[in-house]
């Protein structure tokens, strides 16, 4: 075959292929249910991440019915807004979750993150965990040895414990932040505010006599609901209660104990009563911890 003849045949083939390609619709014959539009999102900044809502298991998401402010969009972005509170075992940050295409529906949440072993002073007493069981015996042995792995397990266990307490107490109707989700040692929860600002701790307030009495009634009712469910906060004081205007919200719940299953349950309940009554007495309200303790015990049995 001459080179001229070969060139003519190649050119003819190219012309045929080009004509065929331009005349055929690549989407023809495709079921339209498989065709969809999409919008490309911008790259994330250093202080952002894609929402982890869909990456966690269903039981790691908040209980239903969920508040309408919870953002579940797969295109949502979490943006770090700064630290809200530091603690010996965990720090609390503010995180905004919003879909860039629906920014008006964004929400700011509190992200409580239990610290890594090398950055925290873990001091929770083992007496809080009495009566609890762990899923893996290996983890339980590591905890008892207080090894590096054991401390990592402890951080995860306290996060899981607080998550479980938040979910259960929310379902009981108690005044706690709504638990949005848990992912490892991070718990995302409702950011408690008043007039657009973080609600202060009860210890930072000086309520008028009428509001003071209302606050005590709210706490007495909350404690009664707790003991009826067989639970004790275990570390209740004016420092882990938020005053959101006329209402109180209880926070810091990893040490919630079983009133009966934990040998120290009664002691923790009495101490909670003493801490609360002592603060209210200091503000001028005539209350007695023994009287409150007796009232609560009547609800427990």
DRENTOR-116900 format. One record per residue (C-alpha): chain; y, x, z. Coordinates in Angstrom, 3 decimals. Layout:
<recs>
   cadena         yy         xx         zz
        A          Y          X          Z
...
</recs>
This chain:
<recs>
   cadena         yy         xx         zz
        A      0.000      0.000      0.000
        A      3.343      1.432     -1.014
        A      6.049      1.929      1.607
        A      8.282     -0.552     -0.225
        A      5.565     -3.229     -0.144
        A      4.891     -2.603      3.553
        A      8.584     -2.896      4.402
        A      8.854     -6.224      2.548
        A      5.909     -7.679      4.485
        A      7.324     -6.576      7.842
        A     10.707     -8.072      7.000
        A      9.044    -11.340      5.992
        A      7.134    -11.465      9.285
        A     10.322    -10.839     11.284
        A     12.109    -13.618      9.416
        A      9.237    -16.034     10.083
        A      9.101    -15.164     13.794
        A     12.871    -15.493     14.196
        A     12.988    -18.858     12.433
        A     10.093    -20.203     14.496
        A     11.629    -19.038     17.786
        A     14.999    -20.595     17.055
        A     13.525    -23.897     15.935
        A     11.194    -24.501     18.910
        A     12.617    -25.829     22.195
        A     10.966    -23.758     24.979
        A     11.095    -26.780     27.314
        A      9.576    -29.251     24.862
        A      6.413    -30.844     26.127
        A      7.127    -29.894     29.777
        A      6.980    -32.664     32.352
        A     10.591    -33.157     33.486
        A      9.456    -33.413     37.116
        A      8.889    -29.650     36.933
        A     12.428    -28.994     35.703
        A     15.200    -28.615     38.292
        A     18.708    -27.288     38.671
        A     19.541    -24.612     41.171
        A     22.637    -23.004     42.630
        A     22.756    -19.303     43.344
        A     24.029    -18.290     46.803
        A     26.185    -15.254     47.436
        A     24.771    -12.164     49.109
        A     24.875    -12.090     52.908
        A     27.259    -10.012     54.982
        A     26.050     -7.582     57.639
        A     26.601    -10.132     60.425
        A     24.631    -12.857     58.639
        A     21.021    -13.854     58.067
        A     19.264    -16.720     56.353
        A     18.492    -19.596     58.682
        A     15.171    -19.125     60.460
        A     14.620    -22.869     60.819
        A     11.922    -23.088     58.139
        A     10.262    -19.799     59.085
        A      9.139    -20.965     62.538
        A      6.249    -23.293     63.333
        A      6.982    -27.023     63.818
        A      6.314    -26.787     67.565
        A      8.936    -24.046     67.749
        A     11.589    -26.524     66.658
        A     13.409    -28.957     68.914
        A     11.945    -32.339     69.899
        A     12.571    -35.488     67.904
        A     14.663    -37.493     67.522
        A     16.955    -34.548     66.874
        A     20.752    -34.793     67.260
        A     22.484    -35.296     63.916
        A     24.321    -31.985     64.283
        A     21.133    -29.910     63.909
        A     21.257    -28.061     60.556
        A     17.879    -27.981     58.784
        A     18.969    -26.958     55.269
        A     16.879    -24.175     53.726
        A     20.086    -22.741     52.256
        A     21.830    -22.454     55.628
        A     23.135    -19.116     56.843
        A     23.378    -17.906     60.444
        A     26.581    -15.989     61.177
        A     27.080    -13.955     64.354
        A     30.334    -14.919     66.087
        A     30.126    -12.657     69.121
        A     28.691    -12.430     72.603
        A     29.192    -15.273     75.058
        A     27.505    -14.009     78.209
        A     25.579    -10.953     79.384
        A     22.794    -10.977     81.942
        A     20.218     -8.685     83.494
        A     17.389    -10.036     81.370
        A     19.048    -11.756     78.434
        A     22.318    -12.001     76.552
        A     23.806    -15.143     75.039
        A     25.564    -15.009     71.674
        A     27.373    -17.584     69.562
        A     25.827    -18.211     66.138
        A     27.162    -20.515     63.444
        A     24.566    -22.154     61.208
        A     25.930    -23.684     58.018
        A     24.986    -24.243     54.386
        A     27.766    -22.745     52.210
        A     27.513    -25.800     49.966
        A     27.847    -28.156     52.951
        A     30.100    -26.133     55.246
        A     31.577    -29.262     56.818
        A     28.190    -29.891     58.469
        A     27.951    -26.456     60.109
        A     27.367    -26.060     63.826
        A     27.926    -23.327     66.413
        A     24.967    -22.756     68.746
        A     24.170    -20.550     71.723
        A     21.532    -17.899     70.990
        A     19.844    -16.618     74.154
        A     18.038    -13.352     73.454
        A     15.788    -11.739     76.014
        A     16.307     -8.010     76.001
        A     13.873     -5.366     74.821
        A     12.170     -3.423     77.662
        A     14.354     -0.337     77.285
        A     17.574     -2.334     77.567
        A     16.999     -4.641     80.511
        A     16.300     -4.697     84.192
        A     13.513     -7.232     84.475
        A     13.446     -8.561     88.025
        A     11.902    -12.030     87.897
        A      9.585    -12.366     90.864
        A      5.887    -12.779     90.127
        A      5.926    -15.648     92.626
        A      7.589    -17.789     89.948
        A      4.615    -17.395     87.633
        A      1.981    -18.341     90.172
        A     -0.188    -21.114     88.813
        A      0.679    -20.365     85.190
        A     -2.033    -19.290     82.777
        A     -1.736    -17.030     79.757
        A     -3.468    -17.520     76.425
        A     -4.847    -13.986     76.218
        A     -6.468    -12.057     79.052
        A     -5.218     -8.826     77.432
        A     -1.627     -9.961     77.955
        A     -2.331    -10.900     81.558
        A     -3.832     -7.476     82.286
        A     -0.847     -5.748     80.689
        A      1.520     -7.764     82.859
        A     -0.322     -6.761     86.013
        A     -0.223     -3.078     85.035
        A      3.507     -3.353     84.200
        A      2.974     -1.208     81.117
        A      5.444     -1.015     78.235
        A      3.396     -3.599     76.375
        A      3.285     -5.650     79.561
        A      7.078     -5.704     79.742
        A      7.231     -6.836     76.121
        A      4.762     -9.603     76.934
        A      6.879    -10.556     79.937
        A     10.019    -10.918     77.817
        A      8.155    -13.183     75.412
        A      6.578    -15.187     78.207
        A      9.933    -15.842     79.892
        A     11.419    -16.955     76.581
        A      8.453    -19.275     75.990
        A      8.723    -20.540     79.567
        A     12.408    -21.374     79.171
        A     11.762    -23.016     75.807
        A      9.023    -25.172     77.294
        A     11.245    -26.156     80.214
        A     14.152    -27.065     77.936
        A     11.963    -29.216     75.725
        A     10.299    -31.004     78.622
        A     13.518    -31.581     80.566
        A     15.322    -32.821     77.452
        A     12.526    -35.295     76.861
        A     12.833    -36.436     80.485
        A     16.484    -37.223     79.834
        A     17.833    -34.473     82.078
        A     21.244    -32.892     81.408
        A     20.194    -29.654     79.680
        A     21.258    -28.110     76.354
        A     19.319    -29.423     73.386
        A     16.731    -26.778     72.395
        A     17.064    -26.165     68.640
        A     14.321    -23.577     68.083
        A     12.566    -20.507     69.448
        A     11.765    -17.419     67.393
        A     10.162    -14.563     69.311
        A     12.448    -13.785     72.246
        A     15.419    -15.729     70.841
        A     16.163    -19.337     71.806
        A     18.769    -21.268     69.841
        A     20.228    -24.136     71.822
        A     23.185    -26.458     72.037
        A     26.486    -24.772     72.850
        A     27.975    -26.717     75.753
        A     31.718    -27.137     75.320
        A     34.612    -29.145     76.639
        A     37.841    -29.591     74.677
        A     36.553    -27.098     72.118
        A     35.963    -24.301     74.631
        A     32.834    -23.072     76.383
        A     32.246    -25.223     79.444
        A     32.877    -23.242     82.653
        A     30.277    -22.706     85.330
        A     30.512    -25.120     88.227
        A     31.331    -22.166     90.487
        A     34.524    -21.593     88.484
        A     35.868    -25.119     88.998
        A     37.869    -26.851     91.704
        A     37.141    -30.538     91.137
        A     39.135    -33.291     92.794
        A     37.319    -35.213     95.580
        A     36.256    -38.101     93.342
        A     34.893    -35.796     90.632
        A     33.247    -33.610     93.271
        A     31.326    -36.612     94.607
        A     30.340    -37.588     91.060
        A     29.053    -34.080     90.410
        A     26.870    -34.183     93.508
        A     25.463    -37.582     92.552
        A     24.598    -36.243     89.098
        A     22.754    -33.275     90.575
        A     20.918    -35.406     93.118
        A     19.716    -37.697     90.339
        A     18.677    -34.734     88.173
        A     16.747    -33.129     91.040
        A     15.015    -36.422     91.769
        A     13.923    -36.694     88.124
        A     12.629    -33.120     88.295
        A     10.506    -33.620     91.407
        A      9.160    -36.902     90.053
        A      7.849    -34.825     87.155
        A      6.441    -32.319     89.645
        A      8.989    -29.619     88.799
        A     11.511    -27.448     90.635
        A     14.357    -25.510     89.029
        A     13.682    -22.576     91.327
        A     17.030    -20.813     90.978
        A     19.613    -23.597     91.086
        A     23.150    -22.725     92.108
        A     26.743    -23.365     91.060
        A     26.416    -20.361     88.726
        A     23.804    -21.875     86.406
        A     25.366    -25.314     86.125
        A     28.058    -25.969     83.527
        A     30.905    -28.411     84.101
        A     31.630    -30.083     80.767
        A     34.504    -32.226     81.932
        A     33.084    -35.192     83.862
        A     29.444    -34.247     83.304
        A     27.233    -31.408     84.505
        A     24.686    -29.505     82.410
        A     21.907    -27.417     83.973
        A     21.105    -24.071     82.337
        A     18.955    -20.951     82.909
        A     15.496    -22.449     83.178
        A     12.824    -19.750     82.642
        A     11.710    -19.826     86.270
        A     11.019    -23.580     86.538
        A      7.931    -23.936     88.740
        A      5.320    -26.533     89.537
        A      6.193    -28.187     92.829
        A      2.574    -28.468     93.924
        A      0.748    -25.919     91.738
        A      2.969    -23.066     92.938
        A      2.460    -22.103     96.574
        A      6.208    -21.448     96.869
        A      7.237    -24.714     95.220
        A      8.477    -26.383     98.413
        A     10.386    -23.262     99.466
        A     12.115    -23.053     96.094
        A     13.085    -26.718     96.294
        A     14.553    -26.252     99.766
        A     16.454    -23.188     98.584
        A     17.848    -25.136     95.615
        A     19.011    -27.834     98.019
        A     20.606    -25.249    100.325
        A     22.419    -23.498     97.474
        A     23.823    -26.717     96.084
        A     24.793    -28.297     99.377
        A     26.389    -25.067    100.578
        A     28.675    -24.972     97.534
        A     29.650    -28.645     97.813
        A     30.314    -28.326    101.552
        A     32.589    -25.398    100.802
        A     34.595    -27.713     98.531
        A     34.951    -30.347    101.232
        A     32.046    -32.728    100.553
        A     29.947    -33.599    103.607
        A     26.356    -33.040    102.438
        A     23.250    -31.681    104.148
        A     20.400    -29.747    102.518
        A     17.751    -31.087    104.895
        A     18.762    -34.643    104.134
        A     18.718    -33.944    100.392
        A     15.362    -32.175    100.656
        A     13.851    -35.140    102.525
        A     15.214    -37.560     99.939
        A     13.713    -35.520     97.109
        A     10.341    -35.212     98.829
        A     10.254    -38.992     99.050
        A     10.563    -39.077     95.249
        A      7.805    -36.500     94.850
        A      5.040    -38.492     96.568
</recs>
